Amino acid sequence: MTSAIGTRVRNWSSTFRVQIRARISSAGRRIGDWISGASEWVYDAVLSAFGRLYRPLYWYRDHYEHFEPLIIFVELVLIFYGLEVTYQQEIVPLDVHVKDLTDWSFYRHFFNLGHSKDLGDFCIFLVLFISGTSRLLIAARGHSLGYAYREIGRLLHGTLDIDDVYARVRRAPWGSSPAGKNDAKALANYAATIANRTSALLSLRTYHLRDTQWLTRDHDSLLDWFTTFPAALWRLVPDDKSDEAEPPIAVNDSGGYYSVVVPTTAASAKHICRGQKATDLAEVDPKIADAFGKQPIDVSALNAVEFLAYVQLHVPRYRRERLADELLFATSIQHIVFLLHGIFGAAGDFRAKWNFVIFCEAANSRHGRVLERFGFVGLEGRAHERSEEPTGPGKSYAGFPLFELRVMSGQPCPDPKNPKGEISKAYAEKFVRFLEDLTVIYRDRTEDTAS
């Protein structure tokens, strides 16, 4: 009897300890989640406050040229006022003589910053401070646009090999063209999702806030492209959902990795590459749009297909979903393969039929250097078509550096006038070969699905 009671007491004690530990652990997790949520809220609030401060600074810089004569006039008035006050209050009482100009103590006394405290000097420094601060912050914002490419960017430091990048891209799950021409509601939703993200990520006018002007314009352009040519959109949804131990709650069903690549008319491509036309005003090539997927396309009647790689984008599905650089590039590369397959097919020596140009903007300098490792060449700006000497890096209408990859008869064919072309040719050859391999894989996947 005593033994049985003792056993029950020990079992109850063991159960009680387990329950206590479970409750303590549960309370600790709840406290940790609360602290994490509070810190994220504070972090977001700080960034939002800075974003609201950033907007008027950008407005000042953006409208500076419109009010430049007035601003210069005000600055001159303040400067002359400051000089007059300084002269009357400091120079006249000094009773300066020519011989004093050779005395170092005179200069040390006159250039003492604590000497002049009048309002004119303060206003001068205030105007200069606002102007300099706005230029500095906007320049820093310009360098941080887009993605940092921390993982893929290791290519630039020799700690990551391009073959390893291609291996990661090959292992990535395949995406798809998510909506057809008749699914107008889905196309409009994807256009809104992409524009909503790019308006905060890529606009120089705002920081941590959405640029409403960008949002409206980008949405209209994307929707027009998708409606005319739904294959301009590609979406990849990763297999894994989150780094969290417990399954997270979805906050965005339209999240994932997106690529927008538009086959444009030759006129649009020429004007965009000259910086005369904004990329979001590119016109879809009607010949490609009408014939896409209706193989075989008579490629002999086509000139080189001009692809505008408009954007590669990550839209988080969950609060803590991390960006994977390889999936970002895998989405764009799969999209190019999908378009090449739909235009040139994959029968026989299909690569020999490839005549295309891919051109795109680089959001930041690191992005541009990564593109060069894939064989893209930075365009050069020229005063006019017959100009021999470049005037500087080729830039889009929005001021972003432009890059291109030319392929003729299946071989990289950089512009002979561009000295950077030969340097990147080896990278371009490897990239085109990789596109060929993926096209075969996509063809086999398509055939297996059809059967």
Secondary structure as the mmCIF struct_conf table of DSSP 4:
data_model
#
loop_
_struct_conf.conf_type_id
_struct_conf.id
_struct_conf.beg_label_comp_id
_struct_conf.beg_label_asym_id
_struct_conf.beg_label_seq_id
_struct_conf.end_label_comp_id
_struct_conf.end_label_asym_id
_struct_conf.end_label_seq_id
HELX_RH_AL_P HELX_RH_AL_P1 THR A 2 ASP A 62
TURN_TY1_P TURN_TY1_P1 HIS A 63 HIS A 66
BEND BEND1 PHE A 67 PHE A 67
HELX_RH_AL_P HELX_RH_AL_P2 GLU A 68 THR A 86
HELX_RH_PI_P HELX_RH_PI_P1 TYR A 87 ILE A 91
HELX_RH_AL_P HELX_RH_AL_P3 VAL A 92 LEU A 94
TURN_TY1_P TURN_TY1_P2 ASP A 95 ASP A 95
HELX_RH_3T_P HELX_RH_3T_P1 VAL A 98 THR A 102
HELX_RH_AL_P HELX_RH_AL_P4 TRP A 104 PHE A 110
TURN_TY1_P TURN_TY1_P3 PHE A 111 PHE A 111
TURN_TY1_P TURN_TY1_P4 LEU A 113 GLY A 114
BEND BEND2 HIS A 115 HIS A 115
HELX_RH_AL_P HELX_RH_AL_P5 LEU A 119 HIS A 143
TURN_TY1_P TURN_TY1_P5 SER A 144 SER A 144
BEND BEND3 GLY A 146 GLY A 146
TURN_TY1_P TURN_TY1_P6 ARG A 150 GLU A 151
HELX_RH_3T_P HELX_RH_3T_P2 ILE A 152 HIS A 157
TURN_TY1_P TURN_TY1_P7 GLY A 158 GLY A 158
BEND BEND4 THR A 159 LEU A 160
HELX_RH_AL_P HELX_RH_AL_P6 ILE A 162 ARG A 171
BEND BEND5 ALA A 172 ALA A 172
HELX_LH_PP_P HELX_LH_PP_P1 PRO A 173 TRP A 174
STRN STRN1 SER A 176 SER A 176
TURN_TY1_P TURN_TY1_P8 LYS A 181 ASN A 182
HELX_RH_AL_P HELX_RH_AL_P7 ALA A 184 LEU A 201
TURN_TY1_P TURN_TY1_P9 LEU A 202 LEU A 202
BEND BEND6 LEU A 204 ARG A 205
BEND BEND7 TYR A 207 LEU A 209
HELX_RH_AL_P HELX_RH_AL_P8 THR A 212 THR A 228
HELX_RH_3T_P HELX_RH_3T_P3 PRO A 230 ALA A 232
STRN STRN2 LEU A 233 LEU A 236
BEND BEND8 ASP A 239 ASP A 239
BEND BEND9 ASP A 243 GLU A 246
HELX_LH_PP_P HELX_LH_PP_P2 PRO A 247 ALA A 250
BEND BEND10 VAL A 251 VAL A 251
TURN_TY1_P TURN_TY1_P10 ASP A 253 SER A 254
STRN STRN3 GLY A 256 THR A 264
HELX_RH_AL_P HELX_RH_AL_P9 ALA A 266 CYS A 273
TURN_TY1_P TURN_TY1_P11 ARG A 274 GLY A 275
BEND BEND11 GLN A 276 LYS A 277
HELX_RH_3T_P HELX_RH_3T_P4 THR A 279 LEU A 281
HELX_LH_PP_P HELX_LH_PP_P3 ALA A 282 GLU A 283
STRN STRN4 VAL A 284 VAL A 284
HELX_RH_AL_P HELX_RH_AL_P10 PRO A 286 ALA A 291
TURN_TY1_P TURN_TY1_P12 PHE A 292 GLY A 293
BEND BEND12 LYS A 294 PRO A 296
HELX_LH_PP_P HELX_LH_PP_P4 ILE A 297 ILE A 297
HELX_RH_3T_P HELX_RH_3T_P5 VAL A 299 ALA A 301
STRN STRN5 VAL A 305 VAL A 315
BEND BEND13 ARG A 317 TYR A 318
TURN_TY1_P TURN_TY1_P13 ARG A 319 ARG A 320
HELX_LH_PP_P HELX_LH_PP_P5 GLU A 321 LEU A 323
HELX_RH_AL_P HELX_RH_AL_P11 ASP A 325 PHE A 344
BEND BEND14 ALA A 346 ASP A 349
HELX_RH_3T_P HELX_RH_3T_P6 PHE A 350 LYS A 353
STRN STRN6 ASN A 355 GLU A 361
BEND BEND15 ALA A 363 ASN A 364
HELX_RH_AL_P HELX_RH_AL_P12 SER A 365 ARG A 373
TURN_TY1_P TURN_TY1_P14 PHE A 374 GLY A 375
STRN STRN7 VAL A 377 GLY A 378
STRN STRN8 GLU A 380 ARG A 382
BEND BEND16 ALA A 383 HIS A 384
TURN_TY1_P TURN_TY1_P15 GLU A 385 ARG A 386
BEND BEND17 GLU A 389 GLU A 389
STRN STRN9 PRO A 390 PRO A 393
STRN STRN10 LYS A 395 LYS A 395
TURN_TY1_P TURN_TY1_P16 TYR A 397 ALA A 398
BEND BEND18 GLY A 399 GLY A 399
STRN STRN11 PRO A 401 PRO A 401
STRN STRN12 LEU A 402 MET A 408
TURN_TY1_P TURN_TY1_P17 SER A 409 GLY A 410
STRN STRN13 GLN A 411 PRO A 412
TURN_TY1_P TURN_TY1_P18 PRO A 416 LYS A 417
TURN_TY1_P TURN_TY1_P19 PRO A 419 PRO A 419
HELX_RH_AL_P HELX_RH_AL_P13 LYS A 420 ILE A 423
TURN_TY1_P TURN_TY1_P20 SER A 424 SER A 424
HELX_RH_AL_P HELX_RH_AL_P14 LYS A 425 ALA A 450
#
